């Protein structure tokens, strides 16, 4: 179990300046984590994901540090609002669409810690107990935020350092906002990022959320996204996972009133001995709601992926329309994927489908491209890009889509110059 001793003084100092309600939540979360501990492979939801490297770590808070050169993350443009955190602490902010969570705690009672329940989630309990700062995005009613909001979470990447990023997105009725959360490392030590994001979309609000995980290949990452939407609201979240030695992502969205639309999508591209695990839940609590999930995995070398997607349709959630798909491409005989789509339906007037596929590159397609004079590596890259294209096309922010098209090809190309040539 992670050693919490190093956090005691920090927690005490923070509690002195925090409202009583949050201090109480932190105390309850700390007690809950002490009871739960880091999950092991004996837990059904972690059957294929071993978090021993986290459980045995003697974790320390990340030190104060400069963010380094982030020019490569300017792909959203200079006008986009941006918050930059290093080891969970705010170091810079541009624009007024997002602010420090720690500096605005008086405004979030009844929201912060309400949606991401920590009773049965150990890592969420630990985040709740220990987060130092975070991002607060509050969108007023009938407000359309024109530019995406970019939250950059930087881990210094030193071995043994841990951070607990926290984000709260509150979209009032008839508002619209796009939020990109990017996770990167400055160095290659085995650090740990333990992230929680809470999203609330009120009546007729629309929230588009993107999680970009590009941390070092030695890092450890656990994350949770929890969404709640009201009548006729829309929440979409797309997870793009390229980094980390071990990454676990939990994404849960509850459609809590009629007319809701929800989408949980993801793309993960892993190689070497990387391990990535996505667990998703779409909870149809009320009738007349639609949802869809599309997760795609591209795995090479001895990488391993896990997908567990669940659709829950409650007893009174009639007229539900839900679609779930998981598609995986194995580029190596040693790569492995464990996939488990699930339906739990207690209503009788619904339309729900799910499916999972696992395949390899088509020899016929490779032969066709090579017969046209296209080199084998470029042919391979084109076929892999074609596999990922429909997922990438769901990214509604063009600069972000273009950024990940380049990152995908760079990840797959032996020579980085090949990536640009393939994209043309």
C-alpha positions in Angstrom: 0.0 0.0 0.0 1.4 3.5 -0.8 3.1 5.2 2.1 1.0 8.2 3.0 3.4 9.6 5.6 5.0 12.0 3.3 1.7 13.7 2.6 0.7 14.3 6.3 2.2 17.8 6.6 0.9 18.9 3.2 -2.6 17.7 4.1 -2.5 19.4 7.5 -1.5 22.7 6.0 -4.2 22.5 3.3 -6.9 21.6 5.8 -6.3 24.8 7.8 -7.3 26.8 4.8 -10.1 24.6 3.4 -13.8 24.7 4.3 -15.1 22.2 6.8 -17.1 20.2 4.3 -14.0 19.4 2.2 -11.9 18.6 5.3 -14.6 16.1 6.3 -14.6 14.5 2.8 -10.8 14.2 2.9 -11.0 12.5 6.2 -13.6 10.0 5.0 -11.7 9.4 1.8 -8.5 8.7 3.7 -10.2 6.3 6.0 -11.9 4.6 3.1 -8.6 4.2 1.2 -7.0 2.7 4.3 -9.8 0.0 4.3 -9.8 -0.7 0.5 -6.1 -0.5 -0.3 -4.8 -0.7 -3.9 -6.8 -3.3 -5.8 -5.1 -6.6 -6.6 -5.7 -9.2 -9.4 -8.1 -10.9 -6.9 -10.6 -8.1 -7.6 -12.7 -9.0 -10.6 -12.4 -5.5 -12.2 -8.6 -5.8 -11.9 -8.3 -9.5 -12.9 -6.0 -8.7 -15.9 -4.2 -5.6 -14.5 -1.6 -5.9 -11.8 -1.0 -2.7 -9.8 1.7 -4.2 -7.7 4.1 -1.5 -8.8 1.8 1.1 -7.3 0.9 -0.8 -4.2 4.5 -1.4 -3.2 5.7 2.1 -4.0 7.0 4.5 -1.3 5.5 7.5 -3.0 6.4 11.1 -2.3 4.7 14.3 -3.4 6.3 15.7 -6.6 8.6 18.6 -6.0 8.0 22.1 -7.2 9.3 22.3 -10.7 9.2 24.3 -13.9 7.0 22.9 -16.7 9.8 23.0 -19.3 9.3 23.6 -23.0 5.6 23.1 -23.8 5.7 24.5 -27.3 4.8 21.1 -28.7 1.5 21.4 -26.9 0.5 24.6 -28.6 -1.5 22.7 -31.2 -4.8 24.3 -30.0 -3.5 27.8 -30.8 -2.4 30.7 -28.7 -6.0 32.0 -28.2 -7.1 28.8 -26.4 -7.3 29.1 -22.6 -4.7 27.0 -20.9 -3.9 25.9 -17.4 -0.6 24.2 -16.7 0.0 22.1 -13.6 3.3 20.6 -12.5 3.0 17.7 -10.1 -0.6 18.7 -9.4 0.1 22.4 -8.7 -0.9 25.3 -10.9 2.1 27.1 -12.4 0.5 29.2 -15.2 -2.9 30.2 -16.6 -4.1 32.0 -19.7 -7.7 33.1 -20.4 -10.5 33.2 -17.9 -12.5 30.2 -18.9 -10.8 27.9 -16.3 -9.4 28.7 -12.9 -7.7 27.1 -9.9 -9.9 24.7 -8.0 -8.0 25.3 -4.7 -8.7 29.1 -5.0 -12.4 28.6 -5.6 -13.5 26.0 -3.1 -16.3 28.1 -1.7 -18.0 27.9 -5.1 -18.0 24.1 -5.5 -19.6 22.7 -2.4 -22.2 20.1 -3.4 -20.3 19.4 -6.6 -16.7 18.5 -5.8 -16.4 14.9 -4.6 -20.1 14.3 -5.2 -20.0 12.5 -8.5 -16.8 10.5 -8.3 -17.8 8.3 -5.4 -14.9 7.0 -3.4 -16.7 4.3 -1.4 -15.7 1.5 -3.8 -12.8 3.2 -5.7 -9.5 3.2 -3.8 -7.6 5.4 -6.3 -10.5 7.9 -6.2 -10.4 7.9 -2.4 -6.7 8.6 -2.5 -7.1 11.4 -5.0 -9.8 13.0 -2.9 -7.7 12.7 0.3 -4.5 14.1 -1.3 -5.1 16.4 -4.3 -3.5 19.8 -3.8 -5.0 21.8 -6.6 -7.0 21.3 -9.7 -8.9 22.8 -12.6 -12.4 24.3 -12.2 -14.3 25.0 -15.4 -17.7 26.6 -14.7 -19.7 27.6 -17.8 -22.6 30.0 -17.3 -26.1 29.3 -18.7 -26.6 29.9 -22.4 -22.8 30.4 -22.9 -20.9 28.9 -25.8 -17.2 28.8 -25.0 -15.7 29.5 -28.5 -12.2 28.2 -28.0 -11.2 24.8 -26.4 -9.9 24.9 -22.9 -6.6 23.0 -22.6 -5.5 21.6 -19.2 -1.9 20.4 -19.2 -0.9 18.0 -16.4 2.9 17.8 -16.2 4.6 15.1 -14.1 8.2 15.9 -13.4 8.7 12.1 -14.0 11.2 11.6 -11.1 11.1 8.0 -9.7 8.9 7.7 -6.6 7.0 10.9 -7.2 3.2 10.9 -7.2 0.6 13.5 -8.2 -3.2 13.6 -7.9 -4.8 15.8 -10.6 -8.4 16.9 -10.1 -10.8 18.5 -12.6 -14.3 19.7 -12.1 -16.4 20.7 -15.2 -19.8 22.3 -14.5 -21.8 23.2 -17.6 -25.0 25.1 -16.8 -28.1 24.8 -18.9 -27.9 25.4 -22.7 -24.1 25.9 -22.5 -21.3 24.3 -24.6 -17.7 23.7 -23.8 -14.8 21.7 -25.2 -12.1 20.6 -22.7 -8.8 18.8 -23.5 -6.7 17.3 -20.7 -3.2 16.3 -21.6 -0.9 14.3 -19.4 2.9 14.3 -20.1 6.1 13.5 -18.2 9.4 15.6 -18.2 11.6 12.6 -17.5 11.6 8.8 -17.6 11.4 7.8 -13.9 8.7 5.6 -12.6 6.3 8.3 -11.4 2.6 7.9 -10.7 -0.3 10.0 -11.9 -3.6 9.4 -10.2 -6.3 11.5 -11.9 -10.0 12.2 -11.3 -12.3 14.3 -13.5 -15.9 15.1 -12.7 -18.3 16.4 -15.4 -21.8 17.8 -14.9 -24.0 18.8 -17.9 -27.2 20.5 -16.9 -30.4 20.7 -19.1 -29.6 21.1 -22.8 -25.9 21.6 -22.1 -23.2 20.0 -24.2 -19.7 19.0 -22.9 -17.0 17.6 -25.2 -14.1 16.1 -23.2 -10.8 14.7 -24.5 -8.2 12.9 -22.4 -4.7 12.7 -24.0 -2.3 10.4 -22.1 1.3 10.7 -23.4 3.4 10.1 -20.3 6.8 8.4 -20.4 7.0 4.7 -21.0 8.2 4.1 -17.4 5.3 6.0 -15.7 2.2 4.6 -14.0 -1.2 6.1 -14.6 -4.6 5.6 -13.0 -7.5 7.7 -14.0 -11.2 8.1 -13.6 -13.8 10.2 -15.4 -17.3 10.5 -14.0 -20.1 12.2 -15.9 -23.6 13.1 -15.0 -26.1 14.6 -17.4 -29.5 16.1 -17.0 -32.5 16.4 -19.4 -31.5 16.7 -23.1 -27.9 17.1 -22.2 -24.9 15.7 -24.2 -21.6 14.4 -22.8 -18.9 12.9 -24.9 -15.4 11.9 -23.8 -12.6 10.5 -26.0 -9.6 8.9 -24.4 -6.4 8.8 -26.4 -3.7 6.6 -24.7 -0.2 6.3 -26.1 2.1 6.4 -23.0 2.8 4.9 -19.6 4.1 1.4 -18.7 0.7 0.7 -17.0 -2.4 2.7 -17.5 -5.8 2.1 -16.1 -8.7 4.3 -17.1 -12.2 4.2 -15.7 -14.9 6.2 -17.5 -18.5 6.3 -16.2 -21.4 8.4 -17.5 -24.9 8.5 -16.0 -27.8 9.6 -18.1 -30.0 10.9 -15.3 -32.9 12.5 -17.2 -34.8 12.0 -20.4 -33.4 12.9 -23.8 -29.8 12.5 -23.0 -27.0 11.7 -25.5 -23.7 10.2 -24.3 -20.6 8.9 -26.1 -17.6 7.2 -24.6 -14.9 6.6 -27.2 -11.2 5.7 -27.0 -8.1 4.8 -29.0 -5.0 3.2 -27.5 -1.7 2.5 -29.3 0.8 0.5 -27.3 4.0 -1.5 -27.9 6.9 -3.0 -26.1 5.6 -4.3 -22.7 3.0 -1.5 -22.3 -0.3 -2.4 -20.5 -3.5 -0.4 -20.9 -6.8 -1.1 -19.3 -10.1 0.7 -20.0 -13.2 0.0 -18.0 -16.3 2.0 -19.0 -19.9 2.2 -17.8 -22.9 3.9 -19.5 -25.7 4.0 -17.0 -29.1 4.6 -18.5 -31.0 5.7 -15.4 -33.9 7.4 -17.2 -35.9 6.7 -20.4 -35.5 8.1 -24.0 -31.7 8.3 -24.0 -29.1 7.3 -26.5 -25.5 6.3 -26.1 -22.7 4.8 -28.0 -19.2 3.5 -27.3 -16.3 2.8 -29.7 -12.9 1.7 -28.4 -10.1 0.7 -30.7 -6.8 -0.8 -29.7 -3.6 -1.1 -31.7 -1.1 -3.4 -30.0 2.5 -4.4 -31.1 5.4 -6.4 -29.6 4.4 -7.8 -26.2 1.9 -5.1 -25.3 -1.3 -6.0 -23.6 -4.7 -4.3 -23.6 -7.9 -4.8 -21.5 -11.4 -3.5 -22.4 -14.4 -4.0 -20.2 -17.4 -2.0 -21.4 -20.7 -2.1 -19.6 -24.1 -0.7 -20.5 -26.7 -0.6 -17.7 -30.4 0.0 -18.5 -32.4 0.6 -15.4 -36.0 -0.7 -14.9 -37.7 2.5 -15.9 -35.3 3.5 -18.7 -37.6 2.5 -21.6 -36.9 3.6 -25.2 -33.1 3.3 -24.6 -30.9 3.0 -27.7 -27.3 2.0 -26.9 -24.5 0.7 -29.1 -21.1 -0.6 -27.9 -18.1 -1.7 -30.0 -14.6 -2.7 -29.2 -12.2 -3.4 -32.1 -8.6 -4.4 -31.8 -5.7 -4.8 -34.2 -2.8 -7.1 -33.1 0.5 -6.3 -35.0 2.5 -9.0 -33.2 1.9 -12.7 -32.3 2.9 -11.8 -28.7 0.5 -8.9 -28.3 -2.6 -9.7 -26.3 -6.1 -8.2 -25.7 -8.7 -9.2 -23.1 -12.1 -7.8 -24.1 -15.5 -8.1 -22.3 -18.5 -6.1 -23.5 -21.4 -6.3 -21.2 -25.1 -5.5 -21.1 -27.3 -5.4 -18.0 -30.9 -4.7 -19.1 -33.8 -4.4 -16.7 -36.2 -2.7 -19.2 -38.1 -4.4 -22.0 -38.5 -1.7 -24.6 -34.9 -1.0 -25.6 -32.5 -1.4 -28.5 -29.0 -2.4 -27.3 -26.1 -4.0 -29.2 -22.6 -4.8 -28.4 -19.6 -6.5 -30.0 -15.9 -7.1 -30.0 -13.4 -8.0 -32.7 -9.7 -8.9 -32.7 -7.8 -9.1 -36.0 -4.5 -8.6 -37.8 -3.4 -6.7 -40.8 -4.7 -8.2 -44.0 -2.0 -9.9 -46.1 -4.1 -9.2 -49.2 -4.3 -5.5 -48.5 -0.6 -5.3 -47.8 0.1 -7.2 -51.1 -2.1 -4.8 -53.0 -0.3 -1.7 -51.7 3.1 -3.2 -52.2 2.2 -4.2 -55.8 1.5 -0.5 -56.4 5.1 0.3 -55.4 4.4 1.5 -51.8 7.2 0.3 -49.4 6.2 -2.2 -46.8 6.6 0.1 -43.8 4.5 2.8 -45.5 1.9 0.2 -46.5 1.7 -1.1 -43.0 1.3 2.5 -41.7 -1.5 3.3 -44.1 -3.5 0.2 -43.1 -3.1 1.0 -39.5 -4.2 4.6 -40.0 -7.2 3.4 -41.9 -8.1 1.2 -38.9 -8.0 4.2 -36.6 -9.5 6.7 -38.9 -13.1 6.5 -37.9 -12.2 7.0 -34.3 -9.9 9.9 -35.1 -12.8 11.4 -37.1 -14.8 11.7 -34.0 -12.4 14.3 -32.6 -14.3 17.6 -33.3 -11.3 19.9 -32.7 -9.3 19.9 -35.9 -5.9 20.9 -34.5 -6.2 18.1 -31.9 -7.2 15.6 -34.6 -4.2 16.6 -36.8 -1.9 16.4 -33.8 -2.9 12.8 -33.1 -2.7 11.8 -36.7 0.9 12.8 -36.5 1.4 11.2 -33.1 -0.1 7.9 -34.4 2.2 7.7 -37.4 5.2 8.7 -35.3 4.4 6.0 -32.8 4.2 3.4 -35.6 7.1 4.7 -37.9 10.6 3.3 -37.4 11.9 6.7 -38.7 10.0 9.8 -37.5 10.5 11.3 -41.0 8.4 8.4 -42.4 5.4 9.7 -40.4 5.2 13.0 -42.3 5.8 11.3 -45.6 3.0 8.9 -45.0 0.5 11.6 -44.0 1.5 13.6 -47.1 
